[in-house]
Amino acid sequence: MDTGTLYRIFEAHPAICTDSRKVQPGSLFFALKGENFDGNRFAKQALEKGAAFAIIDDPDYATSNKCILVDDVLSSLQQLANHHRRQLQSPILAITGSNGKTTTKELINQVLGSHYRTFATPGNLNNHIGVPLTLLVIPKDAEIAIVEMGANHLGEIAALCEMAQPTHGLITNIGRAHLEGFGGPEGVKKGKSELYRYLAAHNGVAFVNRDEDHLKDLLAPDQRAVFYRRAEVFDPASLDFQVKPDKTEPNIEITFWDDCERPHSAKCLLSGIHNFQNVMTAVAIGQYFKVPEPEIAEAIASYVPRNMRSQWIKNGKTEILLDAYNANPTSVSKTLEYFAGLNKPRKIVILGAMKELGDYSAEEHRRIARQAKEPGFEKIILVGKEFEEAANEVQALHFDDTKTLSAWYRQQDLSGCTLLIKGSRSMHLETLLNNGFDHAQQ
């Protein structure tokens, strides 16, 4: 079936499902394949649950006329998403980077959404499956869409750009993430800069944070770009977006100026200089898209961090900075630097292993352990087999996994302590907080 015909079916049945257990009546079921499953096997079940059609690529499972046979289900989903994107008139802002993609996306959506009908990637649906699913739910009346793009190997961002066709884009930063898939730090630079190269080839606009290493150097010659940076002194003659922090502890307070050189300030519930960069990006993009400055300030002030990203949690006399959604050497290093500078009592660090580092894993875990040792925290707890050698070197407590850590954790009196909990998603460090105490967002 050609994409145009499939799109007409999609217009009549715009809900898409890739999990037969979550099929809604009237939806389209795309029978995707994975390493350990074949969606074709569940096409019949999806139809029985009320799916209008099942898109399959194995003729052996074409059990009814409601099965639409295609050459490749994933390719058909991606082509359908691209077809839908080409029906949209709104600008599409693509976001990639090693750290802070989702937080930056949420902040930008909060700012732009105060003035426009916006749509942003739900959750972190940012890969070769998530991006087409995101594109297909962008409403045609959206005035601006924000699409998050993740990658762990070369060529992935380029492919996502061809599908989403962004008109604007930004790289949050270039860090030491997914080193295994990218083949090292230089591969990360090359992979993330695929967004810049797409924008340059299509006369798109790149937003570039001058405070982040490498970004300006990755631009193509004469590429359309909007620069912004942290400014200690406001310079009205500058062409850059200028923002200035009043303080970053315990929460970010940001001051920025309008065209008439009037200052506007907002305090955000996020903390740390790494999050200041994310807030600054949202301000710069809000100003570029002509959101009135008072609306920008209100949007920043009303943003509430969720999903284990820079969340301050209180339990009686114990304070916890929970940042356990993801971790790589760059994000852990920045968070440690911030935590070390806090004026808080009895600081304890719990760090989970960092994944997808390949041959760089041992070196990066040792480097992070050494950094954690320097400030003199009351305790350092390292979790995961990747940290075993590093823990011995710095004489830190070590646990093979979160389950064994949890048994120790339950026995501790942490009253009056301030904890940092950070690790990769697969470590599930947030489960430490399910040990019988009631916690609430600060």
N, C-alpha and C positions, 0 to 999 in steps of 0.2 A: 504494500500500500504506500502511495506517495505521501509526502509530508502535508501537502495541501488538503488532501482528503482526510487524513488523520486529524488535522487541525479543526476541520469542520465538525468532526465527531467530538473533539475536545471542547469546542464552543458549546455544544449541546450538553456535555457532561464534564464540567470544568474541575471537578474534584479528582485528584490523582492519588493513588495509593500504591506503595511498593511492598507492603506487608499484608499478607492475606488475613492476618489476625485482626487487622484494624480497618477492614473494608467497610465503607459506608454505602448505603443503597444509592445506586446511580453513579457511582464513581468509575474511573478507569483504573484497572489494575495492570501495572507494568511488571512483567515477570523477569526481574533482574536476576543475574547470576552473581554469586560470590565465591570465595574460596571454599566454603563449606556448605553451600546450598545452591539449588537451582530453582528459581522462581517458577519455571514452567510447571513444575510438579504441583504447584498450589493454585494453578489457574482455575481448575474446576471448583475447588473450594471457594475461591474468591467470587466466582459467578453464583455459586449457591448462596453466598452471603448477601447477594444483591448487587454486585458490580455490574455495570451496564455492559462493559466489554473487558476482555483480557487480552493484552498485547503480549504475544509470545513469539519465540524464534525457534521452537522445536515442533515440527509438524506432528510428532507423535502425541502431542497434548492438545491438538485441535479437536476437541470433543464436541463443539457446537458451532453454530454460525455466529456466536458472540465472541469467538476467539479470532483475533486479528493477527495473522501471521506476517512477521517482518523478518528482514535479514538478521538484524541484531537489535535487541530490545534497548540496550543502553544508548546506542547510536540514534535510534528512533526518538528516545526521550530527549536527547540533547538537540537533535534537529528540530523537534517540536518546540522546545524552549527557545531556540534561536528564531524560529518563525514567529512565535509570540512576541519576542523582544522587538522584532522589526515592525510590529503593529503599534508599538508604543511611541508616543511623541515626547515623553519626558526625558530629561537628562538622566543618565545613569552614572553614579559615582561608585567606582570600584575601590575597595580597600584591601591591601595585602600588607605583609610585613612579618617579622619574626615574633614580635610581642605586641600586645595591646590591640589587636585587630577588633575583637568583639567589644571591648570597653569603648574604644574610639567610635565604632559603628553606633553603639547605643547613645553615646553623647551627641554625635552628629545628628542622629535621628531625633533626639530630644530637642536640639536647637532648631533644626529645619522644620520639624513637626510643629513648632510653635507658630509658624507662619504659613506653611504649605501643607498640602495633602501629600504625605510622604509614605513610602513603604521601605522597610529594611529587612534584610535577611533574618528569618526567625532563628533564634538560638545560634548555633554555629554550623548551619548547613552550607559549608563553604568549599566542598570538594567537587569532584567530577559528577557526583550524583546530587549533592546538595545544591549546587548552583543552578542546574536546570530546574529542580523542584522549586527553588526560590523564584526564578524568572517566571515560571508558569502561574504563580499566584500574585504577580504584580498586577494590580487593577489598571485598566486602561485610563482611568481618570487620575491616576497618581501624577503629581506635579514634579516630584523628584523621587528616584529610587536609589537605595544604597545597597550595594551587593558586596558581601565579604567574600574574599577569595583566599583559600589556604592551599598550600602546596608542600610536598616533601621530596620533589625531584624536579629536575630541569624539564622545561617544556610544558609543565602543567598550567602555569599562569597564562602562558601564551594561548593554550587551548581554551581556557576559561574566558579569556578576553575575546577570542573569535566568536564564542557562543553568546556572551553577554553584550558585546559591542559597547563598552563604556565610553562616555563622552568626557568624563572627568575621572581622576584617580589619585590615589596617594599610597605611598609606602610608609607605614608607621616608623619603621627602623629596620636596620640590617643587623641581625644578631647571630649568635652561635646556636641555631636551632636546626633540627633535621639534618645534621652534618652527615649522617650516614647516607641518606638519599641524595643529597646535593653533592656529595663527594668532597666536602670541606668548606671552609669559609668563603673562598672565591666562588664556589658553586652557588652558595646562598645569594651572593651579590648578583650573579648572572641570572639566577632564577627569578628573584624578586623584581629585577629591573625589566623583565619581560613586559610588565605593565607599562612602564615608561615607553618602551619601544613601540608597543601597540598604540599608545596615545600619540606619539610623535608621528607615526605613519598615517594617523587618521585625524590629524589636526585637533586632538583633544587637549585638555588642560590638566597639567600635573600640579598638585599641591605639594610643596617641598619644605620641610622643616629644616632650616639651616642649622639647628642645634644638633641634629643627628648626623653621625659620621657617615660618609660615603654617598649620601643621597644626591647631593648636587653634582657629584662627579659622574653619576650614572645617567644623567640626562643626555639626550641627543643634542647636537649643536642646534642652536636657534629653536629649541623646543618651547612651546607655549607653557609657561610655568608661573605659578603664584608662590612667592616665597614668604615665609613668616619665621619669626624667631622670638626668643625670650629677650626682652630689652630691659636693662637696668635703668636706662634713662630714655624717656620718650623723645623721639626725633620726628617732628611733623614733616620734615622734608624727605624722610625715607619713603621709598615705595613699598617697603616690606610691611606686612601686618605686624604690629608691635603689641606685645602683651608683657605684663610685668607682674611677678608674684609679690604680694605683700608678705606672705609667710606660707610655709608648707606644712606646719605642724600645729595641731594634729590633723587639721583639714586644709585643703588647698584654698587659698583666697587669691583670686585673679583680678587684675585691673587692666582694662583695655580702653581704647579711645575711639570715638566716632570721627566722622569727617570734619566736624567742627571743633575737634580737639577737646571735647568734653569727656572726662573719665567716667567709666562705668565699672562697678565692682560686683563680684559674686563670690560667695563661699560655697565650696562643693564638699560633699561627704567623702569624696576620695582623698587619699593622702599619699605623699611621696612624690619626689621630683619626676619619677617615671610616669606617674599618672598626671602630673602637671603638663607633660608633653601632650597627653591625650586630650586634656581639657583645652589646651592652647590650640590644638588642631581644630577642635569643634568650633571654637570662637572664630578662628580665621576663615573657616568655610562658611559659617553663618554670615560673617561680614561680606564675603565674596558674593553670596547669594542674596544680599540686601535684606537680611533679617534685621529689623530694628534692634539697636543695642539693648534697650531695656528688656526686650523679649529674649535676647540671648542670655542676659544676666539671670533672668528668672528661670529659664530652662536649665542652665547650669546649676543653679542653687537647688532646683527640685529633683535633680538626678539622684537616684538611690542605687548604690552598687548591690548586685545580687549574684547568685550562682557561684559563690565561693571565690569571687574576684575582689580582692582588697576589702573584704568585709571585716569591720570591727565588731566583735561579739563580746558581750559581757555576761559573766556568770558570778553573781555576788561580787567578791573582791578579786576575781580573776578576769583579766582582759586578754582577748585573743584576736590576733590579726590572722584571719583565715584567707589564704590565697592559694587554694589547692585545686584550682580548675586545671592548671597546666604549669609546666616548669621546663625551662631550658637554661643553659649556663648564663645567658645574658639576663634573663628575667630574675633568676635567683640571685645573681650578683647585685643587681640594682635594688632588689628588695632587702637583702642583707645590709647594704649600705644605708638605706633609709632606716631600717629597724635599729641599727647600731647608733644612729644619731638621735633617736627618740629619748626624751627625758622621762623614762618610765622605770619603775622599780623591778628588780629581780627578773631580768629578761632571760627567757628560755627559747631556744631555737629548735624546732623539729623540722627536719628536711627529708623529703622523700626522693628516691632515685629519679634521675632524668633519663628519658628514653630516646631512642633513635639517634644515638651518637656514634654508633659503629666503632671504628678504630680509635676515635677520640674519647671514648667513654671513660676509661681509667684516668686519663690526664685531666679531663674536665671535672670529674668527681673529686680528685685530689685538690684541684685548684679551689673549688668551692669550699671544701672542708677547711683548707688553710685560711681562706677569707673569713669563715665563720669563727675560727679560733682567735683571730686577732683582736676583736673588740673586748674580749673578756666576759662573754655572756656567762650567766650562772650555770647553765647547762647547755650542751649541744647534743642533740639526739639525731642520729643519721639512720635512715631506714632504707632497706633494700640491699641486695647482694652487691650491687654496683658500688656501694659506699663502704664495703667491708674493709678493704685495704686502707682507704683514706681515713676511716674511723680509727684504725690502729695507729696510724701515723700521728694524728692530732689528739689521741687519747680521748675520743668522744664515745658516748654510749652508742651501741649499734644493735639494731634489730633486723632480722632477715626480711620481715614483712610487717604490715600494719596490724595483723592479727596478734602477733607476739608482742608488738609494742603496746597494743591495747590492754593486754593483761597487766603490764607494768604501769601503764598510765592510770588505770583505775585505782591503783594503790597509793597514788601520790596526793599530797596535800598541796594544792597550787594556789591557795589563798594569798593574795598580795603579789602574785606573779603576773608578768606580761609575756604571752606566748606568741611566737610566730610559727604558723603551720603552713608549709609550702612544699608542694611536690607534684609530680606528674599525675594526670587524671587516673591512670591505671593503678596508682598506689592507694587510692580511696582514703586519703588521710582524714577527710571530713567525718568518717565513721567514728573517729575518736570522740566526737562531740555527741554521739548517740549513747553514751555510757551512763545514762541516768540523770543527767542534769539538764535543766531547762535553760535554753539560751535564746537570746533575743538580739536583734540588730541594735547597735548603739545609735 
